[in-house]
Amino acid sequence: MDFRQIQYFIEVAKREHYTEAAHSLHVAQSALSRHMAILEKELGVSLFIREGRNVKLTNIGKIFLQHAELSLAEIEKAKKKIKEILDPERGSIRVGFTSSLAANPLPAVISAFRARYPDIGFQLRQGAYLPLIDSVIKGELDIAFLGPVPTQEKNVQSHIFFAEEIVALLPAKHPLAKNQTLRLSELMQDTFVLFPPGYILRSIVVNACAQMGFEPKVAFEGEDIDAIKGLVAAGLGVTLLPELTLADNVPRETVKLRINEPVVTRTVGIIIPKNRELPPSEKLFYNFLKEFFDRLGRYSG
C-alpha cells in the first residue's frame, strides 16, 4: 500500500464513479482500476460494490475511508509543518471565529499581523461556538476566537484577552428607549429576538433573565448578528448583544442601553490545542495576539 493508492481510493470513494475519479486524478481508468484491485487484494476485503456504472463503499470500505482521510490529513499537516519550519513567515494559519467577533476585533488583529508578516496567509472559518471548540480539539483548526472563552474544557488551552459588557438593543420606539440604562426585569413582558437553541449567546441571555426570575419570550430567531439587529430595527422584539457587535454599527431605528441589573459580561479570547504543539506560523500569530492585546489593554487603561 502506498500514498498514491490512498489518494486514488479517497477520490473513487468521493466520486462513486471510476471514470470521473480517473478524470479528476488525470490517470487512465484502467490504471485506477488496477490500483484499487491491488489495494483490495492487499487488505483481503472488498472496498467497493458495483452498481451499474457507479460504485458504493462497502461497510468495511467506509471504515477504511475514515482512516484513509485521517492519514492523508496528517501527511498534509506534516508537509505544511516542515515547510513552515523552513520558513515560518511564509506559512498559512487556520483560524476559526464566531459571528459575534467577525467585525471586531478579528479584522483589526489580522490586518496588524499582516503588516508585520505580509507573506503569511490565513484560512478563516466562521462557525458556532461548540463546533469550533471541537475543530480545535480534532486538529481541523489551530486557533479559534471565542466569546466567552471556555475555561473548563480539558483539551484546549484558553487565553482571555478582555471582558466586555452585554447590552440591550431596543427598537427606537420602545417605551424605555430614552433611558440611559435599564434593569433586565423591565423587559419581562417584551418579546425577544435571539439566536437559536444551542448558540452560546442565547444561553447567556436566558441565564441573565433567569437571574431576574423570568424566561424570555422568544418571538424570532436569527443565526447571525446582522439578522438579529435587523429584526429588532423592524420592531419585532428586543435583544441582548455583546457591546463589540454594536461598537461601529448601531442600526437606525434602534437604541443601545446598558444593563445595570444584573451586570452581564462575557470574556473574549482564543483557544489553542493543549496536547499538540502549534505549527511555527501559528505560534508566531499566537505570540503576536498576546502582545497585541497586552498593548491594547495598557493603552486603554
C-alpha positions as CSV (number, residue, x, y, z in Angstrom):
1,M,0.0,0.0,0.0
2,D,1.4,3.4,-0.9
3,F,0.4,7.0,-0.6
4,R,-0.8,7.2,-4.2
5,Q,-3.2,4.3,-3.7
6,I,-4.7,6.0,-0.6
7,Q,-5.2,9.2,-2.7
8,Y,-6.8,7.2,-5.5
9,F,-9.1,5.3,-3.1
10,I,-10.4,8.5,-1.5
11,E,-11.1,10.0,-4.9
12,V,-13.1,7.0,-6.1
13,A,-15.0,6.9,-2.8
14,K,-15.9,10.6,-3.1
15,R,-16.9,10.4,-6.8
16,E,-18.5,6.9,-6.6
17,H,-17.5,6.6,-10.2
18,Y,-14.2,5.2,-11.7
19,T,-14.4,7.3,-14.9
20,E,-15.0,10.6,-13.1
21,A,-12.3,9.8,-10.5
22,A,-9.8,8.9,-13.2
23,H,-10.5,12.2,-15.0
24,S,-10.1,14.1,-11.7
25,L,-6.8,12.4,-11.0
26,H,-5.5,12.7,-14.6
27,V,-4.8,8.9,-14.8
28,A,-6.2,6.2,-17.1
29,Q,-9.3,4.4,-15.8
30,S,-7.6,1.1,-16.3
31,A,-4.6,2.1,-14.2
32,L,-7.0,3.4,-11.5
33,S,-9.0,0.1,-11.5
34,R,-5.8,-1.9,-11.3
35,H,-4.6,0.1,-8.2
36,M,-7.9,-0.4,-6.5
37,A,-7.8,-4.2,-7.2
38,I,-4.2,-4.3,-5.8
39,L,-5.4,-2.4,-2.7
40,E,-8.3,-4.7,-2.1
41,K,-6.1,-7.8,-2.6
42,E,-3.6,-6.4,-0.1
43,L,-6.3,-5.7,2.5
44,G,-8.1,-9.0,1.8
45,V,-11.5,-7.3,1.6
46,S,-13.8,-5.7,-0.9
47,L,-13.9,-1.9,-0.6
48,F,-16.5,-1.2,-3.3
49,I,-19.8,-2.6,-4.6
50,R,-20.5,-2.0,-8.2
51,E,-24.0,-0.6,-9.0
52,G,-24.2,-0.2,-12.8
53,R,-21.7,2.4,-13.8
54,N,-21.3,3.6,-10.2
55,V,-19.6,2.2,-7.2
56,K,-20.6,2.3,-3.5
57,L,-18.4,1.7,-0.5
58,T,-18.9,-1.5,1.5
59,N,-19.2,-1.2,5.3
60,I,-15.5,-2.1,5.5
61,G,-14.8,0.5,2.8
62,K,-16.5,3.2,4.9
63,I,-14.3,2.3,7.9
64,F,-11.2,2.3,5.7
65,L,-12.2,5.7,4.2
66,Q,-12.4,7.3,7.7
67,H,-8.8,6.2,8.5
68,A,-7.5,7.0,5.0
69,E,-8.8,10.6,5.2
70,L,-7.2,11.0,8.6
71,S,-3.9,9.6,7.3
72,L,-3.9,11.9,4.3
73,A,-4.7,14.9,6.6
74,E,-1.8,14.0,8.9
75,I,0.5,13.8,5.9
76,E,-0.6,17.2,4.6
77,K,-0.1,18.7,8.1
78,A,3.3,17.2,8.3
79,K,4.2,18.7,4.9
80,K,2.8,22.0,5.9
81,K,4.7,21.9,9.2
82,I,8.0,21.1,7.5
83,K,7.5,23.9,5.1
84,E,6.8,26.4,7.9
85,I,9.8,25.2,9.9
86,L,12.0,26.0,6.9
87,D,10.3,29.4,6.6
88,P,7.6,30.2,9.3
89,E,7.0,33.7,7.8
90,R,5.5,32.1,4.6
91,G,3.1,29.7,6.2
92,S,-0.7,29.6,6.4
93,I,-2.8,29.9,9.6
94,R,-6.1,28.2,10.2
95,V,-8.3,30.4,12.4
96,G,-11.9,29.9,13.5
97,F,-14.2,32.6,14.8
98,T,-17.8,33.1,15.9
99,S,-20.1,35.6,14.1
100,S,-20.1,38.0,17.1
101,L,-16.3,38.5,16.6
102,A,-16.3,38.7,12.8
103,A,-16.4,42.5,12.5
104,N,-14.5,43.3,15.7
105,P,-11.7,42.6,16.7
106,L,-10.7,39.9,14.2
107,P,-10.2,42.1,11.1
108,A,-8.1,44.6,13.0
109,V,-5.9,41.9,14.5
110,I,-5.3,40.2,11.2
111,S,-4.6,43.5,9.5
112,A,-2.0,44.4,12.1
113,F,-0.4,40.9,11.9
114,R,-0.2,41.0,8.1
115,A,1.5,44.4,8.3
116,R,4.3,42.6,10.1
117,Y,4.2,39.3,8.3
118,P,2.8,40.0,4.8
119,D,3.7,36.6,3.4
120,I,1.6,34.6,5.9
121,G,-1.8,33.5,4.6
122,F,-5.0,32.8,6.5
123,Q,-7.7,30.2,6.2
124,L,-10.7,31.6,8.1
125,R,-13.7,29.6,9.2
126,Q,-16.8,31.1,10.8
127,G,-18.7,28.7,12.9
128,A,-20.8,28.1,16.0
129,Y,-19.3,28.0,19.5
130,L,-19.2,24.3,20.3
131,P,-18.2,23.1,16.8
132,L,-15.3,25.5,16.8
133,I,-14.0,24.1,20.1
134,D,-14.4,20.6,18.6
135,S,-12.5,21.6,15.5
136,V,-9.5,22.8,17.5
137,I,-9.5,19.6,19.6
138,K,-9.6,17.4,16.4
139,G,-6.9,19.4,14.7
140,E,-9.1,20.9,11.9
141,L,-8.2,24.3,13.3
142,D,-5.2,25.6,15.2
143,I,-6.7,28.7,16.8
144,A,-10.3,29.8,17.5
145,F,-11.5,33.2,18.6
146,L,-14.4,32.8,21.1
147,G,-16.6,34.7,23.5
148,P,-17.0,33.6,26.2
149,V,-13.7,31.8,26.5
150,P,-14.2,28.2,27.8
151,T,-12.2,27.6,31.0
152,Q,-13.3,24.1,31.8
153,E,-12.5,22.3,28.6
154,K,-9.6,20.0,29.4
155,N,-8.4,19.5,25.8
156,V,-7.8,23.2,25.0
157,Q,-5.7,25.9,26.4
158,S,-7.5,29.2,26.9
159,H,-6.2,32.7,26.8
160,I,-8.6,35.6,27.8
161,F,-7.8,39.0,26.2
162,F,-10.5,41.1,27.7
163,A,-14.1,41.2,29.1
164,E,-17.0,43.1,27.6
165,E,-20.5,44.0,28.6
166,I,-23.6,42.5,27.1
167,V,-26.0,45.4,26.4
168,A,-29.7,45.7,25.4
169,L,-30.7,46.6,21.9
170,L,-34.3,48.0,21.7
171,P,-36.5,49.4,18.8
172,A,-36.3,53.2,18.8
173,K,-40.0,53.4,19.6
174,H,-39.7,51.2,22.7
175,P,-41.1,52.8,25.9
176,L,-37.6,52.5,27.5
177,A,-35.7,53.9,24.5
178,K,-35.0,57.3,26.1
179,N,-33.4,55.7,29.2
180,Q,-29.7,55.6,29.8
181,T,-29.8,52.2,31.5
182,L,-32.4,49.5,32.4
183,R,-33.0,46.6,34.7
184,L,-33.4,43.4,32.8
185,S,-36.6,42.7,34.6
186,E,-38.1,45.7,32.8
187,L,-38.1,43.6,29.6
188,M,-40.0,40.8,31.2
189,Q,-43.1,41.5,29.1
190,D,-41.3,42.0,25.9
191,T,-40.7,39.5,23.1
192,F,-37.1,38.7,22.3
193,V,-35.1,38.1,19.2
194,L,-32.4,35.6,19.9
195,F,-30.0,33.1,18.4
196,P,-31.5,29.5,18.1
197,P,-31.1,27.0,20.9
198,G,-27.5,25.7,21.2
199,Y,-25.9,29.0,20.5
200,I,-23.8,30.4,23.4
201,L,-25.2,33.9,23.1
202,R,-28.7,32.6,23.6
203,S,-27.6,30.8,26.7
204,I,-26.1,34.0,28.1
205,V,-29.4,35.8,27.6
206,V,-31.5,33.0,29.0
207,N,-29.3,32.7,32.1
208,A,-29.3,36.5,32.6
209,C,-33.1,36.6,32.5
210,A,-33.3,33.6,34.9
211,Q,-31.3,35.7,37.4
212,M,-34.1,38.2,37.3
213,G,-36.8,35.5,37.7
214,F,-38.2,35.1,34.2
215,E,-37.8,33.3,30.9
216,P,-37.6,35.4,27.8
217,K,-40.5,35.1,25.3
218,V,-38.7,34.3,22.0
219,A,-40.7,35.6,19.0
220,F,-38.0,35.4,16.4
221,E,-34.6,33.7,15.9
222,G,-31.6,34.6,13.7
223,E,-28.4,32.8,13.1
224,D,-26.2,35.9,12.7
225,I,-25.7,39.2,14.3
226,D,-27.0,41.3,11.4
227,A,-30.2,39.3,11.1
228,I,-30.9,39.8,14.8
229,K,-30.2,43.6,14.6
230,G,-32.5,43.9,11.6
231,L,-35.4,42.2,13.3
232,V,-35.0,44.5,16.3
233,A,-34.8,47.5,14.0
234,A,-38.1,46.3,12.4
235,G,-39.7,46.5,15.9
236,L,-40.2,42.7,16.2
237,G,-38.6,42.4,19.6
238,V,-35.6,43.3,21.9
239,T,-32.3,41.5,22.3
240,L,-29.1,41.4,24.2
241,L,-25.8,41.6,22.3
242,P,-22.1,41.9,23.1
243,E,-21.1,45.5,23.1
244,L,-18.4,44.9,20.5
245,T,-21.0,43.9,17.9
246,L,-22.5,47.4,18.2
247,A,-19.3,49.4,18.5
248,D,-19.4,50.7,14.9
249,N,-22.9,49.7,13.9
250,V,-26.0,50.5,16.0
251,P,-28.7,50.2,13.3
252,R,-31.1,53.0,12.6
253,E,-34.4,52.7,14.4
254,T,-32.7,51.0,17.4
255,V,-31.1,52.2,20.7
256,K,-28.4,50.6,22.8
257,L,-28.8,50.6,26.6
258,R,-26.5,49.4,29.3
259,I,-28.0,46.9,31.7
260,N,-27.4,47.8,35.4
261,E,-29.0,44.7,36.9
262,P,-27.8,42.1,36.5
263,V,-24.4,43.2,35.0
264,V,-23.9,40.8,32.2
265,T,-20.5,40.2,30.7
266,R,-18.5,37.8,28.6
267,T,-14.8,37.1,28.1
268,V,-13.2,37.3,24.7
269,G,-10.1,35.4,23.7
270,I,-8.7,32.4,21.9
271,I,-8.2,28.7,22.4
272,I,-5.4,26.5,21.1
273,P,-4.9,22.8,21.5
274,K,-3.5,21.6,24.8
275,N,-2.0,18.3,23.6
276,R,-0.1,19.3,20.5
277,E,2.3,22.0,19.6
278,L,1.3,24.8,17.4
279,P,2.9,24.9,13.9
280,P,5.6,27.6,13.5
281,S,3.4,30.2,11.7
282,E,0.5,29.7,14.2
283,K,3.0,30.2,17.0
284,L,4.0,33.5,15.5
285,F,0.4,34.5,15.4
286,Y,-0.3,33.3,18.9
287,N,2.5,35.3,20.4
288,F,1.5,38.3,18.3
289,L,-2.0,38.1,19.7
290,K,-0.8,38.2,23.3
291,E,1.4,41.2,22.5
292,F,-1.3,43.0,20.6
293,F,-4.0,42.7,23.3
294,D,-1.5,43.4,26.1
295,R,-0.6,46.7,24.5
296,L,-4.2,47.5,23.8
297,G,-5.0,46.8,27.5
298,R,-2.3,49.1,28.7
299,Y,-3.3,51.8,26.3
300,S,-7.0,51.5,27.3
301,G,-6.1,51.6,30.9
